[in-house]
Amino acid sequence: MTDMKDDMLNAIGEVESEISETFSVKDLMSADWALGKIRHHEMNMSARAALAKEQIKRINEWVERENRSDQNFVDYMATVLEPFAKAQLQDEKKKRSVSLPNGKVGFRKAGGGLNVIDEAAAIAWAKENCKEAIKIKESILKKPLTTLMKEKGELADGCEPVPERDNFYVDVS
């Protein structure tokens, strides 16, 4: 762990000393040199990201593999505990769980809602029978308003023009 920390500190120091030297782009050659440095550092970052992604994938596969048998055991124990809990609670009117030193087993209410299986049919029915169940969402399409502004100079209420601008970019492909 110390080696990794030292490597990171050295890398930070190298970058700081590289940047702290006064450098300015004076001609095509120095601009191209700067782009080459950017490409080099971007490639380093991409390589690290690819390595990390591969390691994370391997670790996640390992965790999944190792957890599979544990999860199977947990699932099996739950199926064994359910009839026990039913038997323990069969004569209870309000009690819905059994508390033990290592945890609880019991039952919780679930479901009881609504599952929409055909949205079009449900919407058609709701339009006739339950109008408050219909949700209408309005939104603005900016493209037609932008075209109107550019072609006719007409600005829609609640809008403001955004001036065109040049965005600086660096492409080291």
C-alpha positions in Angstrom: 0.0 0.0 0.0 2.9 2.4 0.8 4.5 1.8 -2.6 1.2 2.7 -4.3 0.9 5.9 -2.2 4.5 6.8 -3.0 4.0 6.3 -6.7 0.9 8.6 -6.6 2.8 11.3 -4.7 5.7 11.0 -7.1 3.3 11.3 -10.1 1.7 14.3 -8.6 5.1 15.9 -8.0 6.1 15.3 -11.6 3.0 16.8 -12.9 3.3 19.9 -10.7 6.9 20.4 -11.7 6.1 19.9 -15.3 3.3 22.5 -15.1 5.1 24.9 -12.9 7.8 25.5 -15.5 6.7 28.5 -17.5 5.4 27.3 -20.8 3.5 29.1 -23.5 2.6 28.2 -27.0 4.6 30.4 -29.3 4.4 28.6 -32.7 3.0 25.6 -34.5 5.8 23.3 -33.2 5.2 24.2 -29.5 1.4 23.8 -30.0 1.9 20.4 -31.6 4.2 19.4 -28.7 1.5 20.4 -26.2 -1.1 18.3 -28.1 1.4 15.4 -28.0 1.7 15.8 -24.2 -2.1 15.9 -23.9 -2.4 12.7 -26.1 0.2 10.9 -23.9 -1.6 11.8 -20.7 -5.0 10.9 -22.1 -3.6 7.5 -23.2 -2.2 7.0 -19.7 -5.7 7.7 -18.2 -7.4 5.4 -20.7 -5.0 2.6 -20.0 -5.6 2.9 -16.2 -9.3 3.1 -16.7 -9.2 -0.1 -18.9 -7.1 -1.9 -16.3 -9.4 -0.8 -13.5 -12.4 -1.9 -15.4 -10.9 -5.3 -16.1 -9.9 -5.7 -12.4 -13.4 -4.6 -11.2 -15.0 -7.1 -13.6 -12.8 -10.0 -12.3 -13.5 -9.0 -8.7 -17.3 -8.8 -9.3 -17.2 -12.3 -11.0 -15.3 -13.7 -8.0 -17.8 -12.2 -5.5 -20.7 -13.6 -7.6 -19.1 -17.0 -7.8 -18.2 -17.1 -4.0 -21.7 -15.8 -3.0 -23.6 -18.3 -5.1 -23.4 -21.2 -2.6 -24.0 -19.0 0.4 -27.1 -17.5 -1.3 -28.3 -21.1 -2.1 -27.9 -22.0 1.6 -29.8 -18.8 2.7 -32.6 -19.6 0.3 -32.8 -23.2 1.5 -32.9 -22.1 5.2 -35.7 -19.6 4.5 -37.8 -22.3 2.9 -37.2 -24.5 6.0 -38.0 -21.7 8.4 -41.3 -20.6 6.7 -43.4 -23.6 7.8 -41.9 -23.3 11.3 -43.0 -19.7 11.5 -46.5 -20.5 10.2 -46.9 -23.2 12.9 -45.6 -20.9 15.6 -48.0 -18.1 14.6 -51.1 -20.1 13.6 -53.0 -19.3 16.9 -51.8 -15.7 17.1 -54.2 -13.0 16.0 -51.9 -10.0 15.9 -48.4 -11.4 16.2 -46.8 -11.7 12.8 -43.2 -12.7 13.7 -41.1 -14.9 16.0 -38.1 -13.2 17.6 -35.0 -15.4 18.3 -31.5 -14.6 19.5 -30.1 -14.7 15.9 -32.9 -12.8 14.2 -36.6 -12.8 13.4 -38.9 -14.8 11.1 -42.3 -13.7 10.2 -44.7 -12.4 7.6 -45.3 -8.9 6.2 -48.2 -7.7 4.1 -47.3 -7.3 0.4 -49.1 -6.5 -2.8 -52.7 -5.5 -2.8 -52.1 -2.8 -5.4 -52.8 -2.6 -9.1 -50.8 -3.9 -12.0 -51.5 -2.3 -15.4 -51.0 -4.9 -18.0 -52.5 -3.0 -21.0 -51.9 0.7 -20.6 -53.9 1.7 -23.7 -57.0 -0.2 -22.5 -56.6 1.3 -19.0 -56.3 4.8 -20.4 -59.3 4.4 -22.6 -61.3 3.1 -19.6 -60.1 5.9 -17.3 -61.0 8.6 -19.8 -64.6 7.4 -19.5 -64.8 6.3 -15.9 -62.0 8.0 -13.8 -60.7 11.2 -15.4 -58.5 12.0 -12.4 -56.4 8.9 -13.2 -55.3 10.5 -16.5 -52.0 12.5 -16.5 -51.4 15.0 -19.3 -47.9 16.4 -19.5 -47.1 19.5 -21.6 -43.6 20.5 -22.6 -41.9 22.8 -25.0 -40.1 21.7 -28.2 -37.3 24.2 -28.6 -36.5 23.4 -32.2 -39.7 25.0 -33.7 -39.3 28.1 -31.4 -35.6 28.4 -32.4 -36.5 28.2 -36.1 -39.2 30.9 -35.7 -36.8 33.1 -33.9 -34.1 32.7 -36.6 -36.4 33.0 -39.6 -38.9 35.7 -38.4 -37.0 37.3 -35.5 -40.0 36.5 -33.2 -39.1 35.6 -29.7 -41.6 33.5 -27.7 -42.7 34.7 -24.3 -40.7 33.1 -21.5 -37.7 32.5 -23.7 -34.4 34.3 -24.3 -32.0 34.0 -27.2 -28.7 32.3 -26.6 -25.9 33.9 -28.7 -23.8 31.6 -30.9 -20.3 31.2 -29.6 -17.1 29.4 -30.3 -16.3 26.6 -27.9 -12.6 25.7 -27.5 -11.8 22.1 -28.0 -8.7 19.9 -28.0 -8.7 16.8 -30.3 -5.7 14.6 -30.2 -7.0 11.8 -32.3 
